[in-house]
Amino acid sequence: MTEARARARIGTMSTTSKIRPLGDRIVLRRIEAEEKSPGGIVIPDAAKEKPSQGLVVAVGPGLLPTAAALATAQRVPLDVKEGDRVLFGKYAGTEVRVDGADLVILRQEDLLAVLE
């Protein structure tokens, strides 16, 4: 699935209105890997690995870092926003299913990079 099609799917699904991450958590949808290798060889489903790229569906409000910040209610904003394409660890996060959509919930510290 191309990135543009994946972004379009995110915009049309009502999943984002049904799940709101807390703190520094992020909800993302995995981007499926291509079914062919660069050499043109078709990769069977059994041989595919879990994709480690995803599109951010929802972002929490941020983290309250210290007790002093708690008194002033100042949160540290997250580095990602909805629609960003990110890399994350193979076994990072918790997989959930919301309205038939497979999502991953993880903390910002589990993200490895933002792809531009």
LINCOR-V700536 format. One record per residue. N is the residue number from 1. SS is DSSP state (h for helix, s for strand, l for the rest). PSI is psi in whole degrees, 0 to 359 (* if undefined). BURIAL is 1 if it has 16 or more other C-alpha atoms within 10 Angstrom, else 0. Layout:
N;SS;PSI;BURIAL  N;SS;PSI;BURIAL
This chain:
1;l;133;0  2;l;162;0  3;h;321;0  4;h;318;0  5;h;321;0  6;h;318;1  7;h;320;1  8;h;320;0  9;h;322;0  10;h;319;1  11;h;331;0  12;h;346;0  13;l;146;0  14;l;8;0  15;h;322;1  16;h;331;1  17;h;347;0  18;h;354;0  19;l;129;0  20;l;110;1  21;l;151;1  22;l;153;0  23;l;231;1  24;l;26;1  25;s;154;1  26;s;138;1  27;s;131;1  28;s;160;1  29;s;130;1  30;s;142;1  31;l;119;1  32;l;142;1  33;l;157;1  34;l;150;0  35;l;352;0  36;s;146;0  37;l;167;0  38;l;335;0  39;l;357;0  40;l;6;0  41;l;131;0  42;s;129;0  43;l;121;0  44;l;155;0  45;h;323;0  46;h;335;0  47;h;352;0  48;l;145;0  49;l;162;0  50;l;136;0  51;l;145;0  52;l;19;1  53;s;149;1  54;s;164;1  55;s;132;1  56;s;125;1  57;s;319;1  58;s;151;1  59;s;138;1  60;l;172;1  61;l;345;1  62;l;176;1  63;s;140;1  64;l;106;1  65;l;323;0  66;l;170;0  67;h;325;0  68;h;320;0  69;h;330;0  70;h;323;0  71;h;327;0  72;h;355;0  73;l;37;0  74;l;121;0  75;l;150;1  76;s;116;0  77;l;153;0  78;l;158;1  79;l;352;0  80;l;162;1  81;l;168;0  82;l;137;1  83;l;349;1  84;l;146;0  85;s;125;1  86;s;159;1  87;s;141;1  88;s;165;1  89;l;151;0  90;l;320;0  91;l;19;0  92;l;149;0  93;l;181;1  94;s;127;0  95;s;132;0  96;s;161;0  97;s;120;0  98;s;118;0  99;l;42;0  100;l;358;0  101;s;130;0  102;s;120;0  103;s;163;1  104;s;130;1  105;s;126;1  106;s;167;1  107;s;158;1  108;h;326;1  109;h;344;0  110;h;349;1  111;s;143;1  112;s;323;0  113;s;161;0  114;s;127;0  115;s;134;0  116;l;*;0
